[in-house]
Amino acid sequence: MLTDLRAVKSEWEQDCLRRCGAVTVAVMDHLEAAANGSTARELGAALYAEAIAQGSGPFTSIPYVAVGDATFENHTTWDWHARQEVTEQACGPYLFEFATSVEGYGVPLSRSRTEDPEGRRALEAVETGVARVREALRP
C-alpha cells in the first residue's frame, strides 16, 4: 500500500515544523493587528520585517498580501499590478497567505477579512469546508 511507503517525519523535522508554525502565526497576528489603516505595501514590508525578526529563514513561496479590490483577483500581493491607487489604498478587506521558513521547512497559513455580504458568504463556505476536513482527519 502507498501508506506503507509514507515516510514519517523525524522528531527534528517535527520540531522544525512546530517552530515554523509558531513563527507563521506570530507574523500573521502582527499583520492582522497592523491591518487597520495600513496600505498593502506597508503590510508587505511589515510581513518581511516581522518574519525575519521572529526567526524565519528565506520564504518557501511568494507571500500574498492583498487588500481592498486586490482581494478579488487571484495571486495578488502588495504591488498589485503596481497600480498606485490600489497599492496606496488603506486596508479594508484583506487576504494574507504565506509561509515562513525554519531550516527549510515551511508552514503556510491564510487569513482574510471582509464585510461584503458576498465575501462573507464565500468566507463562511470556506470555513465550513475546513471544519469538515478537520473532522474527517485521522492520524
C-alpha positions as CSV (number, residue, x, y, z in Angstrom):
1,M,0.0,0.0,0.0
2,L,1.1,3.6,-0.6
3,T,0.5,4.4,3.1
4,D,3.3,2.0,3.9
5,L,5.7,4.0,1.8
6,R,5.0,7.3,3.5
7,A,8.0,8.5,5.5
8,V,7.2,9.7,9.0
9,K,8.9,12.9,9.8
10,S,11.7,12.6,12.4
11,E,11.4,14.4,15.8
12,W,13.8,17.0,14.4
13,E,11.6,17.6,11.4
14,Q,8.5,17.8,13.5
15,D,10.3,20.3,15.8
16,C,11.2,22.5,12.8
17,L,7.6,22.4,11.6
18,R,6.3,23.4,15.1
19,R,8.8,26.2,15.4
20,C,8.0,27.4,11.9
21,G,4.2,27.2,12.7
22,A,4.8,29.4,15.7
23,V,6.7,32.0,13.6
24,T,4.0,32.0,10.9
25,V,1.2,32.5,13.5
26,A,3.1,35.3,15.2
27,V,3.7,37.1,11.9
28,M,0.0,36.7,10.9
29,D,-1.1,38.1,14.3
30,H,1.2,41.0,13.8
31,L,-0.2,41.7,10.3
32,E,-3.8,41.5,11.4
33,A,-3.0,44.0,14.2
34,A,-1.4,46.3,11.7
35,A,-4.2,45.9,9.1
36,N,-6.4,48.8,10.0
37,G,-5.3,51.9,8.1
38,S,-2.1,50.3,6.6
39,T,-1.6,50.1,2.8
40,A,-0.7,46.8,1.1
41,R,2.9,48.0,0.6
42,E,3.2,48.8,4.3
43,L,1.8,45.4,5.2
44,G,4.2,43.7,2.8
45,A,7.1,45.4,4.4
46,A,5.8,44.5,7.9
47,L,5.4,40.9,6.8
48,Y,9.1,40.6,5.9
49,A,10.4,42.6,8.8
50,E,8.3,40.7,11.4
51,A,9.1,37.3,9.9
52,I,12.8,37.9,9.9
53,A,12.6,39.3,13.5
54,Q,10.7,36.2,14.6
55,G,13.4,33.9,13.1
56,S,12.1,33.0,9.6
57,G,14.6,31.9,7.0
58,P,14.0,32.6,3.3
59,F,10.4,32.3,2.2
60,T,9.3,29.0,0.6
61,S,6.7,30.7,-1.6
62,I,5.6,34.2,-2.6
63,P,3.7,35.8,0.3
64,Y,0.3,37.2,-0.7
65,V,-0.8,40.4,1.0
66,A,-3.9,41.6,-0.9
67,V,-6.1,44.4,0.4
68,G,-9.2,46.1,-0.9
69,D,-10.0,45.5,-4.6
70,A,-7.0,43.2,-5.0
71,T,-8.7,40.6,-2.9
72,F,-11.0,39.9,-5.9
73,E,-8.0,38.8,-8.1
74,N,-6.1,35.6,-7.8
75,H,-2.4,35.6,-6.8
76,T,-2.2,39.3,-6.0
77,T,0.1,40.8,-3.4
78,W,1.2,44.2,-2.2
79,D,2.2,45.6,-5.6
80,W,-1.0,44.5,-7.4
81,H,0.0,45.3,-11.0
82,A,1.9,48.3,-9.5
83,R,-1.2,50.3,-9.6
84,Q,-0.6,53.3,-7.4
85,E,-4.3,53.9,-6.5
86,V,-4.5,50.3,-5.2
87,T,-1.1,50.0,-3.5
88,E,-1.8,53.1,-1.6
89,Q,-5.4,52.2,-0.7
90,A,-5.8,51.8,3.1
91,C,-6.5,48.2,4.2
92,G,-10.2,47.2,4.4
93,P,-10.9,43.7,3.3
94,Y,-7.8,41.6,3.1
95,L,-6.3,38.3,2.2
96,F,-3.0,37.3,3.8
97,E,-1.4,34.0,2.7
98,F,2.2,33.0,3.3
99,A,4.6,30.5,4.8
100,T,7.6,31.4,6.9
101,S,10.6,29.0,7.0
102,V,12.7,27.3,9.6
103,E,15.6,25.0,8.5
104,G,13.9,24.9,5.0
105,Y,10.6,23.7,6.3
106,G,7.6,25.9,5.6
107,V,4.2,26.2,7.4
108,P,1.5,28.0,5.4
109,L,-1.3,30.0,6.8
110,S,-4.1,32.1,5.3
111,R,-6.4,34.6,6.9
112,S,-8.9,37.1,5.5
113,R,-11.5,39.7,6.5
114,T,-14.4,41.3,4.6
115,E,-17.6,43.0,5.4
116,D,-19.0,42.5,1.9
117,P,-22.1,40.2,2.0
118,E,-20.9,38.0,-0.9
119,G,-17.4,37.9,0.6
120,R,-18.8,36.9,4.0
121,R,-20.8,34.1,2.2
122,A,-17.7,32.8,0.5
123,L,-15.6,33.0,3.7
124,E,-18.3,31.1,5.6
125,A,-18.3,28.4,2.9
126,V,-14.5,28.0,3.1
127,E,-14.7,27.9,7.0
128,T,-17.4,25.2,6.7
129,G,-15.2,23.2,4.3
130,V,-12.1,23.4,6.5
131,A,-14.2,22.4,9.6
132,R,-15.4,19.3,7.7
133,V,-11.9,18.4,6.6
134,R,-10.6,18.7,10.2
135,E,-13.5,16.5,11.5
136,A,-12.5,13.8,8.9
137,L,-8.8,13.9,9.7
138,R,-7.3,10.9,11.4
139,P,-3.7,10.0,12.4
